[in-house]
Amino acid sequence: MKFRIVEIIHHVDELKNDKGRSVVEYIIQKKNFWGKWVEIVQTEVNSKRISHETYSDAEAYLMSEYMGHGMCEHIGNEYEYKPYTYYM
């Protein structure tokens, strides 16, 4: 499974202002079967975006919720997770 963390910046023109309305959030995307990146959302009646204030928060959420006993390869903003398989 492949994941990536994407930074979204709202109101980019106000980043230079100290009291601007700019907001930075980090979201997690997963690569689907057809090779397209799809945002991970809470699946309920109304889908809700899972966003984080910092990159490290998003990375911690990704590791705790979507990765278990296996190996994770981290290159740039992409994470490739390969679960361990055991044969008996």
N, C-alpha and C positions, 0 to 999 in steps of 0.2 A: 504494500500500500504506500502511496506517495501523498505527502501533505506539503503545504507551504503556508507561510505566514505573510500576509500582505498588509502594508500600511496604507490607510486611507486618511487623507487630510481634507477636512471641510473648511471652507473659507480661506483658501490659500493666499488670497490677496492681503489678508490681515495678519499673516504670520509675523511680519516685521513690527507690528504694533504690540506694545506691552499689554494693553488691555483689549486686544482684538477678540473677535468671536471665533477664532480658529480652533478647531478641535481635531486631535489626532487619535485615531483608533486602529487597533490591530485585529484582523480577522483571520480565521483559519480556513483554508480551502483544501479539498481532497480531489485527487484525479480520479475520474470515473472510468468506466469500461472503455469508452470511446476516446479517451485521452484528453478530455475537456476538464478544466478546473471548475469545480462547483463549490460554492460556499457552504460550510457546515452551519446549519441552523437548528434551533430547538424544534423538534417535530411535535407539534400539538395541533389543535384546531386552527389557530393562527400561528404561522411560523414567526419566530422571533430571532433576530440576529444575535449571535454570541460575539461580543466585542470586548476587547481588553484595552486598558489604558497604556500599558507598556509592552514591549516586545518580550521581556522576560516573563510577564504574567501569561501571555499567550502561549509561550513555549512550555511553561509549567502545566498549563491546562491541557495542551496537546499531549504531553508525556503522560499525565495522570489519567486522562480519559480514553485515549485511543491507542496507547501502547502498553503492552504488558510484558510477559516473559519472552524476550526476543532481542534482536539487534536493530539499532537505529543508526543510519548513516546520514550525517548532517553536512550538506554542501550548500553554502550560501543561505538562502531562505527556504530551501527545500529539505524535507526529511523523508527518507525512505525506510520504512519499517518492515522487517522480515521476522515473523514469529518463529520460534524454535519448534521443531517437530521431533517427537520422540517415537521410536519404534520399539515395540515389545514383542 
